[in-house]
Amino acid sequence: MKTKMALSLIAAANLILSGATFAAGAKSYQITGTVVAATGSMVTVQKGTERLEIDLDPTTKGSADLKIGSTVTIDKVQRCVSARAAT
């Protein structure tokens, strides 16, 4: 009985620690460009010839300071909204 309990605790610890490995998160990116459009929930940044539309989370720091024509540096992390198997 003690052996089963010990193995269960080891298995649980492995699950917790493997989750911590993945919790490090996705790679972060930094974008510097000119704001060409901004709303409360989205900003469009022009970087060279490329236009990037970025959704803003309600907890995004500094989002109230985004003014059209200003140069900004945005730190972003990509996240998945949905995933499905290819058919």
PDB file of N, CA, C and O in Angstrom, chain B, residues numbered from 101:
ATOM      1  N   MET B 101       0.819  -1.190   0.000  1.00  0.00           N
ATOM      2  CA  MET B 101       0.000   0.000   0.000  1.00  0.00           C
ATOM      3  C   MET B 101       0.867   1.259   0.000  1.00  0.00           C
ATOM      4  O   MET B 101       0.581   2.216  -0.720  1.00  0.00           O
ATOM      5  N   LYS B 102       1.934   1.253   0.816  1.00  0.00           N
ATOM      6  CA  LYS B 102       2.828   2.398   0.866  1.00  0.00           C
ATOM      7  C   LYS B 102       3.546   2.587  -0.467  1.00  0.00           C
ATOM      8  O   LYS B 102       3.824   3.712  -0.881  1.00  0.00           O
ATOM      9  N   THR B 103       3.843   1.464  -1.135  1.00  0.00           N
ATOM     10  CA  THR B 103       4.514   1.540  -2.430  1.00  0.00           C
ATOM     11  C   THR B 103       3.609   2.211  -3.456  1.00  0.00           C
ATOM     12  O   THR B 103       4.065   3.046  -4.236  1.00  0.00           O
ATOM     13  N   LYS B 104       2.322   1.848  -3.457  1.00  0.00           N
ATOM     14  CA  LYS B 104       1.378   2.469  -4.390  1.00  0.00           C
ATOM     15  C   LYS B 104       1.262   3.965  -4.129  1.00  0.00           C
ATOM     16  O   LYS B 104       1.216   4.762  -5.066  1.00  0.00           O
ATOM     17  N   MET B 105       1.215   4.339  -2.866  1.00  0.00           N
ATOM     18  CA  MET B 105       1.118   5.756  -2.498  1.00  0.00           C
ATOM     19  C   MET B 105       2.364   6.504  -2.950  1.00  0.00           C
ATOM     20  O   MET B 105       2.265   7.608  -3.486  1.00  0.00           O
ATOM     21  N   ALA B 106       3.537   5.911  -2.739  1.00  0.00           N
ATOM     22  CA  ALA B 106       4.790   6.544  -3.136  1.00  0.00           C
ATOM     23  C   ALA B 106       4.855   6.701  -4.651  1.00  0.00           C
ATOM     24  O   ALA B 106       5.277   7.748  -5.143  1.00  0.00           O
ATOM     25  N   LEU B 107       4.445   5.678  -5.397  1.00  0.00           N
ATOM     26  CA  LEU B 107       4.446   5.762  -6.857  1.00  0.00           C
ATOM     27  C   LEU B 107       3.448   6.802  -7.350  1.00  0.00           C
ATOM     28  O   LEU B 107       3.715   7.511  -8.321  1.00  0.00           O
ATOM     29  N   SER B 108       2.311   6.893  -6.690  1.00  0.00           N
ATOM     30  CA  SER B 108       1.321   7.901  -7.060  1.00  0.00           C
ATOM     31  C   SER B 108       1.867   9.305  -6.847  1.00  0.00           C
ATOM     32  O   SER B 108       1.670  10.188  -7.681  1.00  0.00           O
ATOM     33  N   LEU B 109       2.553   9.506  -5.728  1.00  0.00           N
ATOM     34  CA  LEU B 109       3.142  10.818  -5.462  1.00  0.00           C
ATOM     35  C   LEU B 109       4.228  11.159  -6.470  1.00  0.00           C
ATOM     36  O   LEU B 109       4.340  12.306  -6.903  1.00  0.00           O
ATOM     37  N   ILE B 110       5.019  10.179  -6.840  1.00  0.00           N
ATOM     38  CA  ILE B 110       6.067  10.401  -7.846  1.00  0.00           C
ATOM     39  C   ILE B 110       5.434  10.749  -9.194  1.00  0.00           C
ATOM     40  O   ILE B 110       5.892  11.662  -9.881  1.00  0.00           O
ATOM     41  N   ALA B 111       4.384  10.023  -9.568  1.00  0.00           N
ATOM     42  CA  ALA B 111       3.699  10.303 -10.830  1.00  0.00           C
ATOM     43  C   ALA B 111       3.095  11.707 -10.810  1.00  0.00           C
ATOM     44  O   ALA B 111       3.194  12.435 -11.797  1.00  0.00           O
ATOM     45  N   ALA B 112       2.476  12.090  -9.704  1.00  0.00           N
ATOM     46  CA  ALA B 112       1.887  13.429  -9.590  1.00  0.00           C
ATOM     47  C   ALA B 112       2.970  14.500  -9.680  1.00  0.00           C
ATOM     48  O   ALA B 112       2.779  15.520 -10.342  1.00  0.00           O
ATOM     49  N   ALA B 113       4.093  14.278  -9.025  1.00  0.00           N
ATOM     50  CA  ALA B 113       5.201  15.243  -9.076  1.00  0.00           C
ATOM     51  C   ALA B 113       5.723  15.384 -10.503  1.00  0.00           C
ATOM     52  O   ALA B 113       6.026  16.492 -10.947  1.00  0.00           O
ATOM     53  N   ASN B 114       5.828  14.271 -11.220  1.00  0.00           N
ATOM     54  CA  ASN B 114       6.274  14.329 -12.615  1.00  0.00           C
ATOM     55  C   ASN B 114       5.315  15.155 -13.461  1.00  0.00           C
ATOM     56  O   ASN B 114       5.755  15.952 -14.290  1.00  0.00           O
ATOM     57  N   LEU B 115       4.021  14.977 -13.267  1.00  0.00           N
ATOM     58  CA  LEU B 115       3.036  15.751 -14.028  1.00  0.00           C
ATOM     59  C   LEU B 115       3.155  17.237 -13.710  1.00  0.00           C
ATOM     60  O   LEU B 115       3.123  18.074 -14.612  1.00  0.00           O
ATOM     61  N   ILE B 116       3.289  17.555 -12.459  1.00  0.00           N
ATOM     62  CA  ILE B 116       3.398  18.957 -12.056  1.00  0.00           C
ATOM     63  C   ILE B 116       4.667  19.583 -12.627  1.00  0.00           C
ATOM     64  O   ILE B 116       4.629  20.690 -13.163  1.00  0.00           O
ATOM     65  N   LEU B 117       5.784  18.879 -12.513  1.00  0.00           N
ATOM     66  CA  LEU B 117       7.047  19.420 -13.006  1.00  0.00           C
ATOM     67  C   LEU B 117       7.083  19.507 -14.526  1.00  0.00           C
ATOM     68  O   LEU B 117       7.679  20.437 -15.069  1.00  0.00           O
ATOM     69  N   SER B 118       6.464  18.566 -15.223  1.00  0.00           N
ATOM     70  CA  SER B 118       6.444  18.650 -16.687  1.00  0.00           C
ATOM     71  C   SER B 118       5.570  19.810 -17.116  1.00  0.00           C
ATOM     72  O   SER B 118       5.852  20.440 -18.136  1.00  0.00           O
ATOM     73  N   GLY B 119       4.513  20.115 -16.369  1.00  0.00           N
ATOM     74  CA  GLY B 119       3.679  21.280 -16.658  1.00  0.00           C
ATOM     75  C   GLY B 119       4.459  22.558 -16.469  1.00  0.00           C
ATOM     76  O   GLY B 119       4.270  23.511 -17.225  1.00  0.00           O
ATOM     77  N   ALA B 120       5.333  22.603 -15.476  1.00  0.00           N
ATOM     78  CA  ALA B 120       6.145  23.787 -15.230  1.00  0.00           C
ATOM     79  C   ALA B 120       7.097  24.040 -16.391  1.00  0.00           C
ATOM     80  O   ALA B 120       7.403  25.191 -16.703  1.00  0.00           O
ATOM     81  N   THR B 121       7.564  22.982 -17.028  1.00  0.00           N
ATOM     82  CA  THR B 121       8.442  23.125 -18.182  1.00  0.00           C
ATOM     83  C   THR B 121       7.714  23.825 -19.316  1.00  0.00           C
ATOM     84  O   THR B 121       8.273  24.717 -19.955  1.00  0.00           O
ATOM     85  N   PHE B 122       6.466  23.429 -19.575  1.00  0.00           N
ATOM     86  CA  PHE B 122       5.695  24.031 -20.647  1.00  0.00           C
ATOM     87  C   PHE B 122       5.156  25.399 -20.258  1.00  0.00           C
ATOM     88  O   PHE B 122       4.803  26.184 -21.138  1.00  0.00           O
ATOM     89  N   ALA B 123       5.080  25.709 -18.973  1.00  0.00           N
ATOM     90  CA  ALA B 123       4.545  26.984 -18.518  1.00  0.00           C
ATOM     91  C   ALA B 123       5.477  28.142 -18.854  1.00  0.00           C
ATOM     92  O   ALA B 123       5.089  29.302 -18.714  1.00  0.00           O
ATOM     93  N   ALA B 124       6.693  27.851 -19.293  1.00  0.00           N
ATOM     94  CA  ALA B 124       7.619  28.906 -19.658  1.00  0.00           C
ATOM     95  C   ALA B 124       7.014  29.774 -20.754  1.00  0.00           C
ATOM     96  O   ALA B 124       7.359  30.950 -20.869  1.00  0.00           O
ATOM     97  N   GLY B 125       6.120  29.216 -21.558  1.00  0.00           N
ATOM     98  CA  GLY B 125       5.379  30.000 -22.530  1.00  0.00           C
ATOM     99  C   GLY B 125       6.035  30.074 -23.890  1.00  0.00           C
ATOM    100  O   GLY B 125       7.115  29.537 -24.133  1.00  0.00           O
ATOM    101  N   ALA B 126       5.332  30.762 -24.757  1.00  0.00           N
ATOM    102  CA  ALA B 126       5.775  30.918 -26.133  1.00  0.00           C
ATOM    103  C   ALA B 126       6.878  31.978 -26.213  1.00  0.00           C
ATOM    104  O   ALA B 126       7.080  32.769 -25.291  1.00  0.00           O
ATOM    105  N   LYS B 127       7.566  31.965 -27.322  1.00  0.00           N
ATOM    106  CA  LYS B 127       8.615  32.947 -27.568  1.00  0.00           C
ATOM    107  C   LYS B 127       7.979  34.333 -27.661  1.00  0.00           C
ATOM    108  O   LYS B 127       6.903  34.489 -28.239  1.00  0.00           O
ATOM    109  N   SER B 128       8.640  35.328 -27.098  1.00  0.00           N
ATOM    110  CA  SER B 128       8.123  36.687 -27.172  1.00  0.00           C
ATOM    111  C   SER B 128       8.818  37.434 -28.311  1.00  0.00           C
ATOM    112  O   SER B 128       9.954  37.126 -28.673  1.00  0.00           O
ATOM    113  N   TYR B 129       8.117  38.412 -28.864  1.00  0.00           N
ATOM    114  CA  TYR B 129       8.617  39.190 -29.987  1.00  0.00           C
ATOM    115  C   TYR B 129       8.511  40.671 -29.648  1.00  0.00           C
ATOM    116  O   TYR B 129       7.661  41.074 -28.855  1.00  0.00           O
ATOM    117  N   GLN B 130       9.378  41.478 -30.253  1.00  0.00           N
ATOM    118  CA  GLN B 130       9.327  42.914 -30.068  1.00  0.00           C
ATOM    119  C   GLN B 130       9.202  43.551 -31.446  1.00  0.00           C
ATOM    120  O   GLN B 130       9.963  43.240 -32.363  1.00  0.00           O
ATOM    121  N   ILE B 131       8.234  44.441 -31.572  1.00  0.00           N
ATOM    122  CA  ILE B 131       7.957  45.105 -32.844  1.00  0.00           C
ATOM    123  C   ILE B 131       8.051  46.606 -32.610  1.00  0.00           C
ATOM    124  O   ILE B 131       7.446  47.127 -31.673  1.00  0.00           O
ATOM    125  N   THR B 132       8.810  47.308 -33.459  1.00  0.00           N
ATOM    126  CA  THR B 132       8.875  48.766 -33.399  1.00  0.00           C
ATOM    127  C   THR B 132       8.391  49.299 -34.731  1.00  0.00           C
ATOM    128  O   THR B 132       8.847  48.860 -35.787  1.00  0.00           O
ATOM    129  N   GLY B 133       7.464  50.248 -34.681  1.00  0.00           N
ATOM    130  CA  GLY B 133       6.912  50.824 -35.892  1.00  0.00           C
ATOM    131  C   GLY B 133       6.050  52.025 -35.573  1.00  0.00           C
ATOM    132  O   GLY B 133       6.043  52.522 -34.447  1.00  0.00           O
ATOM    133  N   THR B 134       5.326  52.485 -36.572  1.00  0.00           N
ATOM    134  CA  THR B 134       4.477  53.657 -36.451  1.00  0.00           C
ATOM    135  C   THR B 134       3.017  53.227 -36.339  1.00  0.00           C
ATOM    136  O   THR B 134       2.546  52.385 -37.104  1.00  0.00           O
ATOM    137  N   VAL B 135       2.318  53.808 -35.388  1.00  0.00           N
ATOM    138  CA  VAL B 135       0.898  53.508 -35.217  1.00  0.00           C
ATOM    139  C   VAL B 135       0.123  54.157 -36.365  1.00  0.00           C
ATOM    140  O   VAL B 135       0.205  55.369 -36.562  1.00  0.00           O
ATOM    141  N   VAL B 136      -0.632  53.352 -37.123  1.00  0.00           N
ATOM    142  CA  VAL B 136      -1.454  53.888 -38.205  1.00  0.00           C
ATOM    143  C   VAL B 136      -2.940  53.822 -37.869  1.00  0.00           C
ATOM    144  O   VAL B 136      -3.749  54.489 -38.514  1.00  0.00           O
ATOM    145  N   ALA B 137      -3.306  53.026 -36.867  1.00  0.00           N
ATOM    146  CA  ALA B 137      -4.694  52.969 -36.398  1.00  0.00           C
ATOM    147  C   ALA B 137      -4.676  52.414 -34.979  1.00  0.00           C
ATOM    148  O   ALA B 137      -3.849  51.569 -34.634  1.00  0.00           O
ATOM    149  N   ALA B 138      -5.605  52.906 -34.164  1.00  0.00           N
ATOM    150  CA  ALA B 138      -5.678  52.417 -32.794  1.00  0.00           C
ATOM    151  C   ALA B 138      -7.112  52.542 -32.285  1.00  0.00           C
ATOM    152  O   ALA B 138      -7.760  53.574 -32.455  1.00  0.00           O
ATOM    153  N   THR B 139      -7.586  51.477 -31.662  1.00  0.00           N
ATOM    154  CA  THR B 139      -8.876  51.493 -30.978  1.00  0.00           C
ATOM    155  C   THR B 139      -8.618  50.977 -29.569  1.00  0.00           C
ATOM    156  O   THR B 139      -7.471  50.705 -29.211  1.00  0.00           O
ATOM    157  N   GLY B 140      -9.646  50.842 -28.781  1.00  0.00           N
ATOM    158  CA  GLY B 140      -9.471  50.321 -27.443  1.00  0.00           C
ATOM    159  C   GLY B 140      -9.071  48.865 -27.407  1.00  0.00           C
ATOM    160  O   GLY B 140      -8.543  48.388 -26.403  1.00  0.00           O
ATOM    161  N   SER B 141      -9.323  48.138 -28.516  1.00  0.00           N
ATOM    162  CA  SER B 141      -9.057  46.701 -28.518  1.00  0.00           C
ATOM    163  C   SER B 141      -8.045  46.251 -29.565  1.00  0.00           C
ATOM    164  O   SER B 141      -7.719  45.066 -29.628  1.00  0.00           O
ATOM    165  N   MET B 142      -7.532  47.185 -30.402  1.00  0.00           N
ATOM    166  CA  MET B 142      -6.631  46.790 -31.473  1.00  0.00           C
ATOM    167  C   MET B 142      -5.722  47.953 -31.847  1.00  0.00           C
ATOM    168  O   MET B 142      -6.109  49.118 -31.745  1.00  0.00           O
ATOM    169  N   VAL B 143      -4.514  47.624 -32.280  1.00  0.00           N
ATOM    170  CA  VAL B 143      -3.592  48.636 -32.805  1.00  0.00           C
ATOM    171  C   VAL B 143      -3.010  48.100 -34.108  1.00  0.00           C
ATOM    172  O   VAL B 143      -2.713  46.911 -34.224  1.00  0.00           O
ATOM    173  N   THR B 144      -2.851  48.991 -35.085  1.00  0.00           N
ATOM    174  CA  THR B 144      -2.207  48.635 -36.346  1.00  0.00           C
ATOM    175  C   THR B 144      -0.896  49.392 -36.422  1.00  0.00           C
ATOM    176  O   THR B 144      -0.865  50.618 -36.319  1.00  0.00           O
ATOM    177  N   VAL B 145       0.199  48.641 -36.604  1.00  0.00           N
ATOM    178  CA  VAL B 145       1.542  49.212 -36.635  1.00  0.00           C
ATOM    179  C   VAL B 145       2.146  48.983 -38.009  1.00  0.00           C
ATOM    180  O   VAL B 145       2.105  47.871 -38.537  1.00  0.00           O
ATOM    181  N   GLN B 146       2.710  50.041 -38.590  1.00  0.00           N
ATOM    182  CA  GLN B 146       3.406  49.962 -39.873  1.00  0.00           C
ATOM    183  C   GLN B 146       4.885  49.794 -39.592  1.00  0.00           C
ATOM    184  O   GLN B 146       5.510  50.649 -38.965  1.00  0.00           O
ATOM    185  N   LYS B 147       5.448  48.674 -40.065  1.00  0.00           N
ATOM    186  CA  LYS B 147       6.886  48.417 -39.926  1.00  0.00           C
ATOM    187  C   LYS B 147       7.427  48.194 -41.326  1.00  0.00           C
ATOM    188  O   LYS B 147       7.266  47.117 -41.899  1.00  0.00           O
ATOM    189  N   GLY B 148       8.075  49.226 -41.877  1.00  0.00           N
ATOM    190  CA  GLY B 148       8.515  49.149 -43.265  1.00  0.00           C
ATOM    191  C   GLY B 148       7.299  49.106 -44.170  1.00  0.00           C
ATOM    192  O   GLY B 148       6.449  49.996 -44.124  1.00  0.00           O
ATOM    193  N   THR B 149       7.216  48.065 -44.997  1.00  0.00           N
ATOM    194  CA  THR B 149       6.055  47.921 -45.879  1.00  0.00           C
ATOM    195  C   THR B 149       4.995  46.997 -45.275  1.00  0.00           C
ATOM    196  O   THR B 149       3.933  46.792 -45.863  1.00  0.00           O
ATOM    197  N   GLU B 150       5.284  46.454 -44.123  1.00  0.00           N
ATOM    198  CA  GLU B 150       4.387  45.492 -43.489  1.00  0.00           C
ATOM    199  C   GLU B 150       3.485  46.177 -42.467  1.00  0.00           C
ATOM    200  O   GLU B 150       3.947  46.980 -41.657  1.00  0.00           O
ATOM    201  N   ARG B 151       2.174  45.847 -42.516  1.00  0.00           N
ATOM    202  CA  ARG B 151       1.210  46.343 -41.533  1.00  0.00           C
ATOM    203  C   ARG B 151       0.814  45.194 -40.622  1.00  0.00           C
ATOM    204  O   ARG B 151       0.418  44.125 -41.086  1.00  0.00           O
ATOM    205  N   LEU B 152       0.924  45.423 -39.333  1.00  0.00           N
ATOM    206  CA  LEU B 152       0.613  44.389 -38.356  1.00  0.00           C
ATOM    207  C   LEU B 152      -0.573  44.834 -37.512  1.00  0.00           C
ATOM    208  O   LEU B 152      -0.521  45.877 -36.861  1.00  0.00           O
ATOM    209  N   GLU B 153      -1.645  44.039 -37.524  1.00  0.00           N
ATOM    210  CA  GLU B 153      -2.799  44.304 -36.675  1.00  0.00           C
ATOM    211  C   GLU B 153      -2.668  43.445 -35.429  1.00  0.00           C
ATOM    212  O   GLU B 153      -2.544  42.224 -35.518  1.00  0.00           O
ATOM    213  N   ILE B 154      -2.697  44.083 -34.272  1.00  0.00           N
ATOM    214  CA  ILE B 154      -2.473  43.378 -33.018  1.00  0.00           C
ATOM    215  C   ILE B 154      -3.643  43.644 -32.083  1.00  0.00           C
ATOM    216  O   ILE B 154      -3.969  44.796 -31.797  1.00  0.00           O
ATOM    217  N   ASP B 155      -4.272  42.573 -31.607  1.00  0.00           N
ATOM    218  CA  ASP B 155      -5.352  42.704 -30.627  1.00  0.00           C
ATOM    219  C   ASP B 155      -4.754  43.065 -29.282  1.00  0.00           C
ATOM    220  O   ASP B 155      -3.703  42.550 -28.900  1.00  0.00           O
ATOM    221  N   LEU B 156      -5.428  43.953 -28.564  1.00  0.00           N
ATOM    222  CA  LEU B 156      -4.984  44.364 -27.242  1.00  0.00           C
ATOM    223  C   LEU B 156      -5.851  43.700 -26.191  1.00  0.00           C
ATOM    224  O   LEU B 156      -7.079  43.715 -26.278  1.00  0.00           O
ATOM    225  N   ASP B 157      -5.210  43.126 -25.215  1.00  0.00           N
ATOM    226  CA  ASP B 157      -5.890  42.530 -24.073  1.00  0.00           C
ATOM    227  C   ASP B 157      -6.287  43.669 -23.126  1.00  0.00           C
ATOM    228  O   ASP B 157      -5.583  44.677 -23.063  1.00  0.00           O
ATOM    229  N   PRO B 158      -7.385  43.535 -22.396  1.00  0.00           N
ATOM    230  CA  PRO B 158      -7.766  44.597 -21.457  1.00  0.00           C
ATOM    231  C   PRO B 158      -6.685  44.907 -20.416  1.00  0.00           C
ATOM    232  O   PRO B 158      -6.684  45.991 -19.833  1.00  0.00           O
ATOM    233  N   THR B 159      -5.778  43.976 -20.181  1.00  0.00           N
ATOM    234  CA  THR B 159      -4.714  44.193 -19.194  1.00  0.00           C
ATOM    235  C   THR B 159      -3.424  44.727 -19.820  1.00  0.00           C
ATOM    236  O   THR B 159      -2.416  44.864 -19.127  1.00  0.00           O
ATOM    237  N   THR B 160      -3.444  45.034 -21.137  1.00  0.00           N
ATOM    238  CA  THR B 160      -2.244  45.529 -21.813  1.00  0.00           C
ATOM    239  C   THR B 160      -1.799  46.853 -21.207  1.00  0.00           C
ATOM    240  O   THR B 160      -2.586  47.794 -21.101  1.00  0.00           O
ATOM    241  N   LYS B 161      -0.540  46.918 -20.814  1.00  0.00           N
ATOM    242  CA  LYS B 161       0.011  48.134 -20.205  1.00  0.00           C
ATOM    243  C   LYS B 161       0.281  49.172 -21.281  1.00  0.00           C
ATOM    244  O   LYS B 161       0.818  48.840 -22.338  1.00  0.00           O
ATOM    245  N   GLY B 162      -0.083  50.425 -21.028  1.00  0.00           N
ATOM    246  CA  GLY B 162       0.236  51.522 -21.928  1.00  0.00           C
ATOM    247  C   GLY B 162      -0.649  51.636 -23.149  1.00  0.00           C
ATOM    248  O   GLY B 162      -0.374  52.465 -24.016  1.00  0.00           O
ATOM    249  N   SER B 163      -1.703  50.838 -23.258  1.00  0.00           N
ATOM    250  CA  SER B 163      -2.526  50.866 -24.464  1.00  0.00           C
ATOM    251  C   SER B 163      -3.278  52.188 -24.626  1.00  0.00           C
ATOM    252  O   SER B 163      -3.659  52.538 -25.743  1.00  0.00           O
ATOM    253  N   ALA B 164      -3.498  52.921 -23.551  1.00  0.00           N
ATOM    254  CA  ALA B 164      -4.191  54.213 -23.632  1.00  0.00           C
ATOM    255  C   ALA B 164      -3.293  55.274 -24.263  1.00  0.00           C
ATOM    256  O   ALA B 164      -3.789  56.302 -24.724  1.00  0.00           O
ATOM    257  N   ASP B 165      -1.969  55.040 -24.292  1.00  0.00           N
ATOM    258  CA  ASP B 165      -1.023  56.020 -24.817  1.00  0.00           C
ATOM    259  C   ASP B 165      -0.775  55.885 -26.317  1.00  0.00           C
ATOM    260  O   ASP B 165       0.031  56.634 -26.869  1.00  0.00           O
ATOM    261  N   LEU B 166      -1.438  54.960 -26.986  1.00  0.00           N
ATOM    262  CA  LEU B 166      -1.189  54.724 -28.404  1.00  0.00           C
ATOM    263  C   LEU B 166      -1.886  55.791 -29.246  1.00  0.00           C
ATOM    264  O   LEU B 166      -3.114  55.847 -29.296  1.00  0.00           O
ATOM    265  N   LYS B 167      -1.095  56.632 -29.903  1.00  0.00           N
ATOM    266  CA  LYS B 167      -1.613  57.716 -30.735  1.00  0.00           C
ATOM    267  C   LYS B 167      -1.163  57.500 -32.169  1.00  0.00           C
ATOM    268  O   LYS B 167      -0.027  57.092 -32.414  1.00  0.00           O
ATOM    269  N   ILE B 168      -2.057  57.776 -33.122  1.00  0.00           N
ATOM    270  CA  ILE B 168      -1.731  57.627 -34.540  1.00  0.00           C
ATOM    271  C   ILE B 168      -0.550  58.529 -34.877  1.00  0.00           C
ATOM    272  O   ILE B 168      -0.520  59.704 -34.513  1.00  0.00           O
ATOM    273  N   GLY B 169       0.428  57.948 -35.585  1.00  0.00           N
ATOM    274  CA  GLY B 169       1.622  58.673 -35.992  1.00  0.00           C
ATOM    275  C   GLY B 169       2.790  58.533 -35.034  1.00  0.00           C
ATOM    276  O   GLY B 169       3.919  58.871 -35.389  1.00  0.00           O
ATOM    277  N   SER B 170       2.543  58.043 -33.829  1.00  0.00           N
ATOM    278  CA  SER B 170       3.643  57.901 -32.872  1.00  0.00           C
ATOM    279  C   SER B 170       4.408  56.608 -33.130  1.00  0.00           C
ATOM    280  O   SER B 170       3.857  55.638 -33.650  1.00  0.00           O
ATOM    281  N   THR B 171       5.677  56.609 -32.762  1.00  0.00           N
ATOM    282  CA  THR B 171       6.500  55.413 -32.868  1.00  0.00           C
ATOM    283  C   THR B 171       6.355  54.632 -31.573  1.00  0.00           C
ATOM    284  O   THR B 171       6.465  55.191 -30.482  1.00  0.00           O
ATOM    285  N   VAL B 172       6.108  53.334 -31.703  1.00  0.00           N
ATOM    286  CA  VAL B 172       5.904  52.489 -30.531  1.00  0.00           C
ATOM    287  C   VAL B 172       6.757  51.235 -30.627  1.00  0.00           C
ATOM    288  O   VAL B 172       7.147  50.800 -31.711  1.00  0.00           O
ATOM    289  N   THR B 173       7.030  50.674 -29.471  1.00  0.00           N
ATOM    290  CA  THR B 173       7.641  49.357 -29.388  1.00  0.00           C
ATOM    291  C   THR B 173       6.652  48.470 -28.666  1.00  0.00           C
ATOM    292  O   THR B 173       6.228  48.777 -27.552  1.00  0.00           O
ATOM    293  N   ILE B 174       6.286  47.373 -29.296  1.00  0.00           N
ATOM    294  CA  ILE B 174       5.295  46.461 -28.749  1.00  0.00           C
ATOM    295  C   ILE B 174       5.966  45.130 -28.433  1.00  0.00           C
ATOM    296  O   ILE B 174       6.651  44.555 -29.278  1.00  0.00           O
ATOM    297  N   ASP B 175       5.768  44.651 -27.224  1.00  0.00           N
ATOM    298  CA  ASP B 175       6.216  43.315 -26.831  1.00  0.00           C
ATOM    299  C   ASP B 175       5.016  42.402 -26.932  1.00  0.00           C
ATOM    300  O   ASP B 175       3.987  42.661 -26.308  1.00  0.00           O
ATOM    301  N   LYS B 176       5.129  41.331 -27.713  1.00  0.00           N
ATOM    302  CA  LYS B 176       3.984  40.443 -27.880  1.00  0.00           C
ATOM    303  C   LYS B 176       4.403  38.988 -27.787  1.00  0.00           C
ATOM    304  O   LYS B 176       5.559  38.631 -28.016  1.00  0.00           O
ATOM    305  N   VAL B 177       3.431  38.164 -27.447  1.00  0.00           N
ATOM    306  CA  VAL B 177       3.604  36.722 -27.388  1.00  0.00           C
ATOM    307  C   VAL B 177       2.485  36.117 -28.218  1.00  0.00           C
ATOM    308  O   VAL B 177       1.319  36.480 -28.061  1.00  0.00           O
ATOM    309  N   GLN B 178       2.838  35.204 -29.093  1.00  0.00           N
ATOM    310  CA  GLN B 178       1.796  34.555 -29.895  1.00  0.00           C
ATOM    311  C   GLN B 178       1.081  33.521 -29.046  1.00  0.00           C
ATOM    312  O   GLN B 178       1.699  32.833 -28.234  1.00  0.00           O
ATOM    313  N   ARG B 179      -0.222  33.416 -29.239  1.00  0.00           N
ATOM    314  CA  ARG B 179      -1.006  32.413 -28.534  1.00  0.00           C
ATOM    315  C   ARG B 179      -2.024  31.821 -29.495  1.00  0.00           C
ATOM    316  O   ARG B 179      -2.418  32.451 -30.477  1.00  0.00           O
ATOM    317  N   CYS B 180      -2.425  30.644 -29.204  1.00  0.00           N
ATOM    318  CA  CYS B 180      -3.374  29.916 -30.038  1.00  0.00           C
ATOM    319  C   CYS B 180      -4.790  30.229 -29.573  1.00  0.00           C
ATOM    320  O   CYS B 180      -5.083  30.189 -28.378  1.00  0.00           O
ATOM    321  N   VAL B 181      -5.664  30.540 -30.522  1.00  0.00           N
ATOM    322  CA  VAL B 181      -7.066  30.782 -30.202  1.00  0.00           C
ATOM    323  C   VAL B 181      -7.874  29.498 -30.361  1.00  0.00           C
ATOM    324  O   VAL B 181      -8.793  29.233 -29.586  1.00  0.00           O
ATOM    325  N   SER B 182      -7.521  28.698 -31.379  1.00  0.00           N
ATOM    326  CA  SER B 182      -8.157  27.396 -31.560  1.00  0.00           C
ATOM    327  C   SER B 182      -7.222  26.486 -32.344  1.00  0.00           C
ATOM    328  O   SER B 182      -6.342  26.961 -33.062  1.00  0.00           O
ATOM    329  N   ALA B 183      -7.410  25.207 -32.208  1.00  0.00           N
ATOM    330  CA  ALA B 183      -6.603  24.225 -32.932  1.00  0.00           C
ATOM    331  C   ALA B 183      -7.482  23.042 -33.297  1.00  0.00           C
ATOM    332  O   ALA B 183      -8.329  22.621 -32.509  1.00  0.00           O
ATOM    333  N   ARG B 184      -7.279  22.506 -34.499  1.00  0.00           N
ATOM    334  CA  ARG B 184      -8.044  21.332 -34.910  1.00  0.00           C
ATOM    335  C   ARG B 184      -7.177  20.511 -35.859  1.00  0.00           C
ATOM    336  O   ARG B 184      -6.258  21.028 -36.493  1.00  0.00           O
ATOM    337  N   ALA B 185      -7.485  19.249 -35.939  1.00  0.00           N
ATOM    338  CA  ALA B 185      -6.719  18.349 -36.805  1.00  0.00           C
ATOM    339  C   ALA B 185      -7.023  18.669 -38.270  1.00  0.00           C
ATOM    340  O   ALA B 185      -8.160  18.980 -38.623  1.00  0.00           O
ATOM    341  N   ALA B 186      -6.007  18.591 -39.105  1.00  0.00           N
ATOM    342  CA  ALA B 186      -6.175  18.807 -40.540  1.00  0.00           C
ATOM    343  C   ALA B 186      -6.930  17.630 -41.136  1.00  0.00           C
ATOM    344  O   ALA B 186      -6.739  16.483 -40.732  1.00  0.00           O
ATOM    345  N   THR B 187      -7.774  17.923 -42.086  1.00  0.00           N
ATOM    346  CA  THR B 187      -8.545  16.847 -42.739  1.00  0.00           C
ATOM    347  C   THR B 187      -8.026  16.538 -44.092  1.00  0.00           C
ATOM    348  O   THR B 187      -8.558  15.662 -44.773  1.00  0.00           O
TER     349      THR B 187
END
